Amino acid sequence: MNNNIHKIDGERVAVEMAMTVKLGLDLHARDVVVCRQNDGQQPKPVCRMTHKELLDLVAGLIAAGHRVESCCEGRTIADAGCIAS
């Protein structure tokens, strides 16, 4: 077997695993409505989660090596009281 093929495949997998995740957020007092898009794919269906669940999701994505971008409806997460300023 050609060892170069395995090496190229392994490198390709490593590159494909790191992605940019875009989060569209609609912040409410009790929860957050999140729309997620991975690397320019079609956006996933929206889901509702608590502020803590959102922070855990983002922390997990960053820990996995992904880049996370977000936009909110009219204010930042810190302004909404989700995290300390």
DRENSE-157219 format. One line per field, with one value per atom (N, C-alpha, C, CB): residue number from 1; residue in three letters; atom name; x, y, z. Coordinates in steps of 0.02 Angstrom, whole numbers, plus 50000, padded with zeros to 5 digits. Glycine has a CB too. Layout:
DRENSE-157219
num: (NUM	...) .
residuo: (ala	...) .
atomo: (CA	...) .
east: (X	...) .
north: (Y	...) .
up: (Z	...) .
//
This chain:
DRENSE-157219
num: (1	1	1	1	2	2	2	2	3	3	3	3	4	4	4	4	5	5	5	5	6	6	6	6	7	7	7	7	8	8	8	8	9	9	9	9	10	10	10	10	11	11	11	11	12	12	12	12	13	13	13	13	14	14	14	14	15	15	15	15	16	16	16	16	17	17	17	17	18	18	18	18	19	19	19	19	20	20	20	20	21	21	21	21	22	22	22	22	23	23	23	23	24	24	24	24	25	25	25	25	26	26	26	26	27	27	27	27	28	28	28	28	29	29	29	29	30	30	30	30	31	31	31	31	32	32	32	32	33	33	33	33	34	34	34	34	35	35	35	35	36	36	36	36	37	37	37	37	38	38	38	38	39	39	39	39	40	40	40	40	41	41	41	41	42	42	42	42	43	43	43	43	44	44	44	44	45	45	45	45	46	46	46	46	47	47	47	47	48	48	48	48	49	49	49	49	50	50	50	50	51	51	51	51	52	52	52	52	53	53	53	53	54	54	54	54	55	55	55	55	56	56	56	56	57	57	57	57	58	58	58	58	59	59	59	59	60	60	60	60	61	61	61	61	62	62	62	62	63	63	63	63	64	64	64	64	65	65	65	65	66	66	66	66	67	67	67	67	68	68	68	68	69	69	69	69	70	70	70	70	71	71	71	71	72	72	72	72	73	73	73	73	74	74	74	74	75	75	75	75	76	76	76	76	77	77	77	77	78	78	78	78	79	79	79	79	80	80	80	80	81	81	81	81	82	82	82	82	83	83	83	83	84	84	84	84	85	85	85	85) .
residuo: (met	met	met	met	asn	asn	asn	asn	asn	asn	asn	asn	asn	asn	asn	asn	ile	ile	ile	ile	his	his	his	his	lys	lys	lys	lys	ile	ile	ile	ile	asp	asp	asp	asp	gly	gly	gly	gly	glu	glu	glu	glu	arg	arg	arg	arg	val	val	val	val	ala	ala	ala	ala	val	val	val	val	glu	glu	glu	glu	met	met	met	met	ala	ala	ala	ala	met	met	met	met	thr	thr	thr	thr	val	val	val	val	lys	lys	lys	lys	leu	leu	leu	leu	gly	gly	gly	gly	leu	leu	leu	leu	asp	asp	asp	asp	leu	leu	leu	leu	his	his	his	his	ala	ala	ala	ala	arg	arg	arg	arg	asp	asp	asp	asp	val	val	val	val	val	val	val	val	val	val	val	val	cys	cys	cys	cys	arg	arg	arg	arg	gln	gln	gln	gln	asn	asn	asn	asn	asp	asp	asp	asp	gly	gly	gly	gly	gln	gln	gln	gln	gln	gln	gln	gln	pro	pro	pro	pro	lys	lys	lys	lys	pro	pro	pro	pro	val	val	val	val	cys	cys	cys	cys	arg	arg	arg	arg	met	met	met	met	thr	thr	thr	thr	his	his	his	his	lys	lys	lys	lys	glu	glu	glu	glu	leu	leu	leu	leu	leu	leu	leu	leu	asp	asp	asp	asp	leu	leu	leu	leu	val	val	val	val	ala	ala	ala	ala	gly	gly	gly	gly	leu	leu	leu	leu	ile	ile	ile	ile	ala	ala	ala	ala	ala	ala	ala	ala	gly	gly	gly	gly	his	his	his	his	arg	arg	arg	arg	val	val	val	val	glu	glu	glu	glu	ser	ser	ser	ser	cys	cys	cys	cys	cys	cys	cys	cys	glu	glu	glu	glu	gly	gly	gly	gly	arg	arg	arg	arg	thr	thr	thr	thr	ile	ile	ile	ile	ala	ala	ala	ala	asp	asp	asp	asp	ala	ala	ala	ala	gly	gly	gly	gly	cys	cys	cys	cys	ile	ile	ile	ile	ala	ala	ala	ala	ser	ser	ser	ser) .
atomo: (N	CA	C	CB	N	CA	C	CB	N	CA	C	CB	N	CA	C	CB	N	CA	C	CB	N	CA	C	CB	N	CA	C	CB	N	CA	C	CB	N	CA	C	CB	N	CA	C	CB	N	CA	C	CB	N	CA	C	CB	N	CA	C	CB	N	CA	C	CB	N	CA	C	CB	N	CA	C	CB	N	CA	C	CB	N	CA	C	CB	N	CA	C	CB	N	CA	C	CB	N	CA	C	CB	N	CA	C	CB	N	CA	C	CB	N	CA	C	CB	N	CA	C	CB	N	CA	C	CB	N	CA	C	CB	N	CA	C	CB	N	CA	C	CB	N	CA	C	CB	N	CA	C	CB	N	CA	C	CB	N	CA	C	CB	N	CA	C	CB	N	CA	C	CB	N	CA	C	CB	N	CA	C	CB	N	CA	C	CB	N	CA	C	CB	N	CA	C	CB	N	CA	C	CB	N	CA	C	CB	N	CA	C	CB	N	CA	C	CB	N	CA	C	CB	N	CA	C	CB	N	CA	C	CB	N	CA	C	CB	N	CA	C	CB	N	CA	C	CB	N	CA	C	CB	N	CA	C	CB	N	CA	C	CB	N	CA	C	CB	N	CA	C	CB	N	CA	C	CB	N	CA	C	CB	N	CA	C	CB	N	CA	C	CB	N	CA	C	CB	N	CA	C	CB	N	CA	C	CB	N	CA	C	CB	N	CA	C	CB	N	CA	C	CB	N	CA	C	CB	N	CA	C	CB	N	CA	C	CB	N	CA	C	CB	N	CA	C	CB	N	CA	C	CB	N	CA	C	CB	N	CA	C	CB	N	CA	C	CB	N	CA	C	CB	N	CA	C	CB	N	CA	C	CB	N	CA	C	CB	N	CA	C	CB	N	CA	C	CB	N	CA	C	CB	N	CA	C	CB	N	CA	C	CB	N	CA	C	CB	N	CA	C	CB) .
east: (50042	50000	50044	49952	50020	50058	50045	50038	50097	50089	50070	50153	50088	50071	49995	50102	49960	49887	49857	49855	49879	49854	49871	49882	49931	49952	49909	50026	49896	49854	49784	49854	49756	49688	49684	49667	49734	49734	49737	49792	49778	49782	49717	49840	49686	49623	49569	49600	49567	49518	49529	49523	49592	49607	49584	49683	49594	49573	49497	49603	49464	49392	49357	49368	49390	49359	49354	49398	49403	49400	49354	49472	49305	49258	49238	49196	49207	49179	49105	49190	49084	49014	48985	49006	48931	48898	48833	48883	48824	48764	48724	48783	48662	48616	48575	48570	48577	48546	48489	48598	48434	48379	48373	48311	48397	48403	48339	48461	48317	48259	48280	48199	48238	48255	48266	48200	48225	48230	48269	48162	48272	48305	48332	48256	48361	48392	48368	48471	48350	48333	48395	48268	48421	48484	48474	48536	48503	48507	48581	48473	48600	48670	48684	48689	48741	48764	48837	48755	48851	48919	48951	48918	49006	49047	49008	49087	48962	48926	48873	48974	48861	48808	48740	48814	48687	48620	48613	48565	48582	48571	48529	48537	48545	48506	48441	48548	48391	48329	48344	48277	48306	48317	48302	48275	48335	48320	48321	48371	48285	48280	48320	48205	48361	48402	48410	48471	48433	48446	48511	48449	48523	48585	48646	48585	48640	48695	48708	48679	48656	48664	48700	48596	48685	48719	48793	48686	48808	48879	48916	48884	48883	48914	48926	48870	48878	48885	48945	48820	48949	49004	49071	48994	49074	49136	49158	49127	49110	49126	49151	49065	49121	49143	49214	49095	49228	49295	49346	49296	49327	49373	49388	49342	49341	49351	49391	49284	49410	49452	49414	49494	49349	49309	49310	49237	49302	49295	49220	49328	49201	49131	49119	49109	49071	49050	48976	49063	48956	48886	48861	48875	48796	48764	48699	48751	48681	48621	48574	48640	48512	48462	48467	48391	48506	48508	48552	48442	48584	48627	48676	48586	48726	48775	48752	48844	48785	48768	48781	48809	48836	48851	48796	48919	48770	48716	48654	48700	48642	48581	48588	48563	48647	48657	48674	48597	48691	48709	48777	48709	48823	48890	48910	48942	48957	48981	49018	49027	49009	49042	49115	49010) .
north: (49941	50000	50062	50000	50115	50178	50220	50218	50231	50268	50341	50265	50369	50439	50450	50461	50402	50409	50415	50348	50373	50378	50445	50321	50468	50532	50588	50545	50589	50641	50637	50635	50576	50568	50593	50495	50577	50600	50675	50569	50707	50780	50811	50804	50781	50808	50804	50770	50750	50743	50796	50673	50810	50860	50929	50861	50944	51009	51014	51021	50960	50961	50965	50900	50941	50942	51013	50898	51055	51124	51164	51156	51196	51233	51298	51191	51341	51402	51390	51463	51402	51393	51463	51349	51478	51543	51532	51576	51574	51569	51634	51555	51629	51685	51679	51686	51731	51728	51778	51740	51755	51798	51790	51780	51840	51836	51858	51878	51818	51833	51829	51785	51851	51851	51780	51886	51733	51665	51616	51638	51630	51583	51618	51528	51578	51603	51559	51605	51590	51552	51555	51580	51497	51493	51460	51454	51491	51461	51450	51506	51390	51371	51356	51311	51380	51365	51342	51426	51284	51257	51267	51181	51304	51312	51326	51250	51371	51391	51341	51402	51288	51241	51274	51175	51240	51266	51273	51219	51327	51333	51276	51400	51256	51204	51235	51173	51194	51221	51256	51165	51307	51344	51300	51409	51315	51280	51331	51222	51314	51357	51325	51367	51365	51340	51394	51316	51373	51422	51458	51387	51512	51550	51507	51614	51466	51422	51370	51388	51342	51292	51323	51263	51386	51421	51428	51490	51451	51460	51393	51492	51340	51273	51251	51222	51264	51247	51283	51265	51348	51387	51364	51462	51352	51329	51262	51322	51217	51152	51158	51108	51202	51213	51240	51260	51289	51319	51267	51381	51228	51176	51124	51142	51113	51065	51095	51040	51159	51190	51228	51139	51235	51271	51346	51245	51384	51457	51471	51495	51514	51529	51603	51510	51618	51687	51692	51708	51750	51757	51827	51741	51831	51896	51892	51917	51948	51952	52004	51968	51997	52045	52108	52014	52156	52222	52233	52239	52181	52191	52133	52199	52142	52090	52044	52120	51987	51940	51972	51876	52010	52042	52092	52078	52130	52178	52143	52218	52083	52047	52014	51994	52018	51990	51917	52000	51888	51817	51805	51792	51852	51845	51912	51823	51909	51970	52013	51955	52077	52122	52128	52191) .
up: (50000	50000	50000	50061	49969	49965	50028	49901	50067	50130	50119	50170	50060	50047	50045	49981	50020	50016	50086	49979	50133	50201	50233	50244	50220	50248	50221	50232	50155	50125	50153	50048	50156	50183	50254	50179	50296	50365	50370	50403	50328	50329	50306	50285	50256	50231	50285	50168	50322	50376	50428	50408	50446	50497	50473	50513	50410	50384	50381	50314	50361	50355	50423	50317	50475	50541	50569	50589	50554	50577	50530	50581	50558	50516	50550	50500	50511	50538	50550	50489	50611	50630	50640	50695	50605	50612	50651	50543	50702	50744	50738	50818	50718	50718	50782	50655	50823	50889	50897	50943	50925	50945	51020	50907	51057	51130	51164	51154	51211	51252	51326	51237	51371	51442	51468	51482	51447	51473	51429	51484	51364	51320	51258	51300	51215	51153	51096	51158	51040	50980	50936	50943	50916	50881	50813	50923	50762	50696	50682	50640	50664	50655	50581	50699	50557	50489	50493	50442	50465	50465	50397	50483	50395	50335	50271	50324	50273	50212	50189	50157	50227	50210	50222	50251	50205	50220	50295	50191	50319	50392	50419	50407	50480	50514	50540	50574	50554	50583	50650	50593	50665	50727	50787	50729	50843	50905	50962	50918	51013	51072	51128	51094	51162	51217	51270	51192	51328	51381	51366	51451	51402	51393	51410	51436	51463	51483	51429	51550	51401	51347	51287	51325	51272	51217	51232	51204	51293	51312	51311	51381	51333	51332	51260	51369	51216	51145	51114	51106	51125	51097	51126	51111	51191	51223	51193	51299	51181	51152	51081	51153	51042	50973	50971	50936	51014	51016	51040	51062	51090	51115	51061	51177	51016	50962	50904	50936	50911	50860	50806	50828	50815	50765	50778	50765	50725	50731	50737	50670	50784	50795	50783	50868	50739	50726	50744	50650	50770	50788	50772	50862	50764	50759	50798	50683	50828	50870	50841	50943	50860	50839	50882	50843	50859	50890	50950	50908	50977	51035	51042	51099	51084	51095	51150	51111	51156	51209	51277	51202	51283	51347	51366	51344	51315	51329	51355	51266	51331	51351	51420	51300	51449	51516	51516	51556	51458	51455	51487	51383	51478	51506	51537	51452	51582	51613	51562	51674	51563	51515	51531	51516) .
//
